[in-house]
């Protein structure tokens, strides 16, 4: 726990006051109508869109997640999310223009643009509740969980007090300023968050907080850090981890798993910002900037702090983990009393159980360093706030402000996004279609406050950020391919979407609640399949196979969307390609002037090369491998030059088609 100085307190208070002012200044304009409140009047420039998108994903739980990944699987473990760059670049060069061209109020309006009849309307409303409320609350709960852990580690606050302090400011400016206020606050908060993250990394490496470490070279030579440095090979070097961390994300996950912020084909709060762009070019430019900042600029400060944490809070050795598990099994009665919270258990024995449980999970050093942290929240993800707690006074205010900034930007975005679904796709669509604009905005503000309170309740029942990450991946497994193809294949219908959604959720629920009683994991282990992939990855692969097979079968077993709706969609969006050829010919009697997808795919690959080469080039420079880093940065520059040339062609094709 840290002791806040007067200077720290003024820095934190000054930041909170300034961000509330920045976020609230647009309150008058935002309250005029729903387009102003949820889409900023469709007049946002690319640079503000891009920074706002990356700030949305820069939550206070993100450094915690990165720290947990690095501590368990090394730097290469980040491929579980680095692979989503493929999805992001696909969205930039194939889908951003399509979304902006649609002119929709929310991305869920797509259902009644692309499909027809009551099933399409039902799907729009159901998805609004499913994504905007249920799914969104899970994400908000995960973000709030990180706020709870930071509050406990750094200030000794109870979970309730942590959330009260963290939620108050964001509740004010998010409900008043709408999307415009949130985006300007995002811009400001991103700068503060990056400044805090960079200082934390510089201080962690050079201050000597890890014994014998006062430079990058000493850090990378530390015996606890050295095995974690590879950018490609996970730290454990076994096939199962390699499949889980590298091969599966690159081969399957990026195009067939729906995940917030990395939706195949775009969607969610990313689509909301694309719809708020001035035009297609600004939508594309903003989404490209987002991907560059998200993957190439942000990660290294967090990774460095995570690596230092391995020296400060070392992993519990495997032998001690095994011994702890044996002890817990032999003292099962005491463990049950501990879990039940019975006061009759002697304090010394209670603490012994707590430490043994932590040792069994590999976090014994963290449990000993922070004895006041509730056992429920002990995980590798608390190592990041644990490192921040050791920063010097005066600077702690900046770092705490940066974490608050990260929290507020994400929460404000998710609240506005979820509220837009409830208002636009449920309330105005089905209950009060003729409600006044100001009334609709009031409903949106009340909805945001209700979701904020509900997410706080959910956060109390969560444990680690990485667990939430895997649950979200599992629920979205098998749906991504449909979201990619529905723009370009006329045969997909509303029942394809319903099937994908229902089956993916059912499979995820089965694995979450039914796999253990049926002994599926034990069966796979006896058969030797867990040596190929861990059980979490098998669940995802099986979910993808089952869900994809189900929605493809239903697509062919049910009638297509009526021709009039398909023709109207084709006329408005002009997606092009062989999937719409019959409808384009019927519209104007001529072949399309060009299809942007082949060039878009080339731009996607060049964009990925640009970002990954930049990311790894910087990494090798930090590692001291100057020649390798310079070569990769040269590759990044060449990819950027090629991308710039191709983007001109890409924009020209879009202009002719639009």
N, C-alpha and C positions, 0 to 999 in steps of 0.2 A: 504494500500500500504506500502511496506517495503522500507527502505533505505539501499541499498547495501553498505557495508563497503569495504575497499580495500582488506581485508582478504577474504570476501565473493566472491568478483570479481575474485581474484586469484584462489580460489578453483573451481569456475565454469569454468573459462577459462582453468585451468589445466586439469580438467576433460574432457572438450570438445576436447582439443588438444590430450590428451592421447587416448580417445576412437576413434578418427579419425585415429590415428596412428595404433592402434590395429586392427581396422576394415579394414585398407587399406594395411596392410603388405602382404596380400595374393594376391594383385592385379595382379602380373605377372603370377602366376600360374592360377588364376581364368580366365584370358583372353585367355587361351590356347584353350579351347573348351567348349561347352555347358554343358558337364557332370561335368567339373571342376567348372564352374560358377554357375550352378543350383543345383548340387548334391555333390559337394566337392569331386569328384572322387570316390564316394561310399566307403569311408574309415574312417568314423567318429565313435569314440568310444561311448559307451552307456552313460557315465557320461557327456560328452559334449553335446550329443543329448538331454538328459533330462533337463539339465540346460537351454539349448537354447530354448527348447519348452516352459518351464515355463516363461522365459524372454519374449518370444513372446507375451504371454497373460498378462504380467505385464506392462501394458501401464499406462501412466499418467492419463487416464480416469478411470482406475480400482478403485483406492481409492476414486475417486469422486462418482462412481457408488455404491460402498459399503457404503459410507457415506449416500447417498440418501436412500438406502434400509433400513439402520439401523434407520435413523431419521423417516422414515415413518412407517415401520413395525417391528422395533426392530431387535435384533440379529437373531431371527428365520426367518426373512424375507430373509436371505441368502440362504434358501433352494431352492429358484428359480434357483440358480446355483450350490449349493452343490449337488443337485440331479443328476447333470451331471457326478458325480463321477462314477455312474453305467455305463454310456456310456464309460467313460475313461478306466475303468478296463476291460470292454468287449473288447475294442480295444486292450489292452495290451495282454490279454491271448487268444484271438481268432483270431484277425485280423492282428496284427503287423507282425507275421511271414508270413502270406499270402501276405501282401503287399511287404515285402522284397523279397519273393520268386518270385514275378512277374517280377522283374528286369526292371520295367517300368521307363521311364524318368520323367513322371508326373502321378499323379493318374488318370488323364483324359484319359490316354492311355488305361485304363481299358476297355473303351467302345469298342475299336476295338480288344481287346483281348477276351472279353466275348461275343460280338455280331458280326454281320457280315454285309457286304454290305455298300451301300451309306448311309442308315439311321444311321448306327453306326458312320460313318465318320462325317456326319452332326452333330450328337449329340455331338461328341467330340469337334468340332469347335464351336458350339453354346454355350456349357457349358463353354468353355474357355473364350468366350467374356462375357457371363452372370455372371460367378463367378469371373474370373480373372480381369475383368474391372468394370462392373456395380456394382456387389455385393461388390467387394473389395474396390471400391471408396466410397461406403457408410460407410464401416468400417473405412477406412482411414479418412473420414470426421468426424466421431465420435471421433476418437483419436485426430484429429486436433482441434475439438471443445473444448476438455479439455485443450489443449495447449492455446487456446484463452482465456479461463476463468482464467487459472493460470496467464497468462500474464497481464490480466486486474486487477485481485485481488492483485497480489503481486508487480507488477511494474507499473501499470497504463498505460500499452501499448495498442495501438490500435490493433484490430484483425489482421490487415495486418502486423504490426511490430512483433507481437507475432509469427506469422507463419514464417516470414522471418528469425528470429533468430533461431527458433526451427528446421527449415527444412534444413538450410544450411549444418550443419555438417553431418546429416544423408545422404544428397544427395551425399556428397563426398565419404564416405566409403562404402555405399550400392552399388553404381554404380561401384566402383573400385574393391572391395574385393570379390564380389559375395557371395555365401552362406558360404564359409569358413570364410571369413572376418566377415560376420554378426554373425556367431556362436561364434567365439572367442570374438567379441565385446559383444555379449549377455552374455557370461560367466562373463566378467568383469563388465558389467552393472548390472547384477543381484546382485552381491555382493554390489555394490554401492547403488542400489535401496533398498535392504533389510536393509542396515546400516542406510540409511536415514529414512526409515519407522519406524524402531525400536527406533531410537532416538526421532523422532517426538512423538511416543506413550509415551515413558518414560517421556519426558518433559511435554507433555500435562497433564499427570496424576499428576505429582509431583510438578509442578512449581507454582500452585495456580492461573493459568490463569482463571480457573473457580472459582468463589467466594466460599470459604469453602471447596475446593477440593485440597488436597495435598497428597492423597494416594488412593490406589485402594478401600479400604473399604469405604472411604468418597465418592468416585465417585459412587459406587454401591448403596449407601444409599441416593443419591441425588434424590429429588422427580421427577425431569425431566428424570432421567435415570432409576430408579427402574422399571417402567412398561415395559422397553425395553429389559430386561435382559434374558428372557426365551430363551432357545436354541431350543425349540420345538413349543411352542404356540406363534403365532404372537401377537404383542402388542395390537391390537384392540379386540381380543377374539371373533370376530363374525365369523359365518360359512363361509361367502363369502371370507374373508381374509384367513381363514384356508384352504379352497379349493384352492385358488389362489397361496398361498405361499408354502404350504406343500403337500397337497394330490395330486393335479394335477401334480406337477413336479415329485413326486416319483412314481405315478401310470402310467402316460402316457408320460409326456414330454421327459424324458430321452431317450426313445427308438423310439419315433415317431416324433421328431422334429429335423431338421438339424440346427445346430448352429456352427459358426466358432470356431474351437478349441475343439469342443465336438460333432463331427460328428458321428452318429451311423455307425459303421463299419469302422471308420477312414476316413481320407480324408484331403484335404487342406494342410496347412503348416505342420500339424502333419504327414501326409502321406509323404510329401516331405522329412522330416527328417528321417522317417523310411526307405525310399528308399535310403537315403544317408548313412545308417549304414553299418558297415563292414560286418555283416552277420545277420541272423535271431535272434541270441541270443542278439546281441547288439541292434537290433531294439526293442525287447521285454524289455530289461533292461532299455533302454533310456525312453521308454514310461511309464514304471512303475515309474521310478524316477520322471518324469514329474508330474504324478498324485499325488504322495506323497508330493512333494514340492508345487504344485498348491493348493491343498485342505487342507493339514495339517500344512504347515509351514507359508504360506503367510498371511492368513486372520487376525489374532488377532491384530497385530499392527494397521491396518486400523480400525478395529472394535473399539478398545479402543479410538482412536482419534475421531471417529464418536460419541461415547458415551459422551466424554467430550464436543463435539460441541453442544450437546443438552443443556448442562448447560451454555455454553458461548453464544450461539445463540438460545435461546429457541423457540420452535414452537409457532406460533400465536394461541392463544386459539380458540376453535371452535366458541364461541360466537362472538369474534372479526372478525373471518373469515366470518361469516354470515352477520355481520353488514357491512363489507367492500363490500360484494357482493350486498347488498341492496343499498348502496351508489352508487356503479358503475352503477347499473340499473337505478337509479334516475338521474344520470348525464351522460346518454348515449351519448349526443351530445358532451360533453367535452372529453369523452373517445375516441370518433371517431376522434376528432381533434388531440388528443394525439397520437393515433395510426398512423395517417397520417403524424405526425411530423410537424404540422403547427406551425410556429413561433409566430403566433398571440396569442396563448394561454399564459396567464401570467405565469411567472416562478413559482410563489407560487402555482398556481393551477396545473401546470404541475407536480411539485413535489408531490402535494397531490394525484393526479391520480396515479403517480408511486407507492407511498407507499400503497395506497388502493389496487392496483392490487397485490402488493406483499403480503399484509395481506390476501387477498382472497385466495392466494395459500399457505398460512402458512409460508411464508419466510419474514415476516415483519422485524424481527430482523436483518436478513442478509442485507436487503435493506437499513436499517438505518446505519448499520455498514460500508457499502461500497457504499456510494452515487454515486461514479463515475462509477459503473458497469452498463452497459446498461441493461435496463429492459428486453430485449430479453433473456439475459443470466442468469437472476435471477432464481435460483432453489436451492433445497436442496443440489445439488451436489457441489455448490461452498463453502459449509461449510468446506471441507477439505483444499483447498488452503487458505481459510479464517483463519483456525487454524494455518497453516504454517506461514502465515503473522505475527503471534504474537509470533513466536519463537525468541530466542535471536540472536543478531547479531554475526557473526562468524559461528554459527551453521546453519544459514539460507543458507549459501553457500552449505553445505553438503546436506541439504534437497532439495534445488532447483536442485542441481546436480543429486540427486536421481530421481526426477521427470523427468528431462531431459533424464536420462538414460532409464527410463521406456518408455518414448515416443519414443526415437530413436530405441530401440530394437524392438518394435512392428512395427514401420513404416518400418524399414529395412527389416524385415521378410515379411511383406505384399507386399512390392514392389518387392522383389525377387520372391516370390510365384506368384504374378499376372503376372510379366514379363515372368516367365517360361511358363505359359499357353499361353501367346500371341506368344512367340517365338516357343516353341516346338509343341503346339497343333493347331496353326493357321498359322504362317508365314512359318515354315519349312514343315509343313504337307500339306499345300494347295497352297502356292505361290512360295516359293523358296526351294524345297526339296534338291537341290544340292548346296546350299549356303555353303561357306567355314565356318569353325568353328569360326574363328575370326570375320567374318562378322555377324554371328548369335549373338555373344556376344555383338557386337556394337549395333545391333538392340535391344537387351535386355536392354542395358544401356539407350538408348534413350527412350525406353518404360517406364522405371522406372522414369525418369525425367518427362515425360509427365503425368504419373499417379499422381506424387507428386503435380504437379501444378493443375491438375484437382480436386484433393481431397481438396486442399485449397479453391477453388471456392465453392465446395459443403459445406464445413464447415460453410461458412458464412450464410447458409440457415437452419442450424440446431439449436435446442434449448437446449434439455437436453439429457444426456447420456442414462437415463433409457428409454426414448421414443424410441431411436434407438434400444436398447436391445429388446423391445417388437416388433418392426417392423421386426427385423431379425427373431425372433421366429415365427411370423405369416407367413412370407414368406416361412419358412422351414417346416411348420406344415403339417404332413401327409406323408412326404417323407422318414422319418427315417426307417420305417419298411422295405421298399423296399431296402434301402442300406444295411440293415442287412441280408436280405434273398437272395439277388442276388448272393452272393458267394456260397450258399448252395442249391438253388432251380433252377434246370435247366430250368423250365418253364418260368421264367421271361425273357422278351425280350426287345428289344430297345424301342418298343412302350409303354411298362410299364413305362420306365424311362421318355419318352417324356410326357406322360400323367400326371405323378406325378409332373413334373416340371411346366407344363403349368397350370394345375388345381390349384396347390398350389399358384402360382403367381396370377392367376385370382381371386381366393377367397380372397387373401390378398388385392388385388386392390379394389375388390368390397366392402369389409368392410372398407377400408380406405376412399374411395370416395363416395360409394353409400349408406352406412348404415345410415348416418345422414339424407340425403334427404328423405329416405324411413321411417324414424322413428323407426328403428329396436330396438335401445336401449330403447326408450320410451315404445315400446310394451312389451319388456321383463320386464321392471320395473313394468308396470301395472299388468302383470301376476304374479309378485312376484319372477321371476326367478333370479333377480339380488341379492336377499337375499341368494342365493345358491352360486353363483360365480359372480365376477364383469364382466363387458362387455368385457374387454380385454381377460379374460379367456374363455368366451363363444365363442368369435371369434376364439380362438385357437382350442377349442374342435370341433367346427363346421368345421373348416378348416381341421382338422385331419380326421374326419368322411367322409367328402365329397371327399377329395383327395384320401384317402385309398380305398374307395369304387370305385372310378373312375379307379385307376390304376389296381386294382384287376380284375374289369370287363374287361378292355381292355386286360389284360394278357390272359384271357380265350377266348376272342373273336378274337384274332389275332394268326397267326401261330407261333410256337416256332422258336428259332434260329436253323439254319441248323446243322445237326448232326456232321459234320466235325469240325465246329468251337467249338462246345460244347466239343467234344472229345479232341481237342487240348488244350482247357482251362483246362479241367480236368487233362490232362497229365502233364501240366506245374505247376499248382497250387496245385494239390492233396488236394482239400478241404475236401473230405470224406463225410460220412453221407449218409442217405437214399436218399437224393436228387440227388446223382450222382452214385448210385450203378450200374445202367445199363451201364454207360460209363466206370467205373473202371473195371468191369468184362470184357468188350470188349477190354480194353487196354492190360491187361496182363493175363487174364484168371483166376485170383485169387482174393479172397476177400482182401480188404485193411487190413494192419497189425494193424491198430488202428485208432480211430477217436479222435482227441484231444479236441473236443468241450465240451463233458461232464466234463472232467477234467478242461478245461478252464473256464467253468461256475462256478465250485467250487472255482477255484483260484480267479475268479472275486469277488465272495461273500466274501472270506477271505480278499482280498485286500480292499474291501469297509469297512469291519469291522475294519481292521487295521487303515485305514485313519480316519474314523469317530470317532472311539474310541480315537485316538490320539488327534484329533481336539477338541472333547468335554472334554477329560481328562484335557488338558491344560486349556480349558475354565473354568472348575470347580475349578482348582487350583487357577486361577486368581480371581475367585469369592470368594475364601476363603473356599470352600467346599473341604477340603483336602482329606477326606475319599472317597467321590464320585469320585474325580479326580484320586486318586490312583487306585481305582478299575477299572476305565475305561482304564487307562494306562496299567494295568496288562492284561486286555482283549486284548488291542492292541498288547502287547508282545506275548500273546498266539496265536493270529491270525497271527502275523508275523512268528512265529515258524511253524505253520501249513502250511502257504503259502510257506515257504522255502522248506518244504518237498514235497509239491505237485508240485512246480515248477520243481523239478528234474524229476518227472514223466512226466510232461507236455513237458519238453524239450526232453525227450527220445522219446515220441510219435512223436514229430515234426521231430526229426532226422530220425526215421524210415520212415516217410512219404516223407521227402524231398529227 
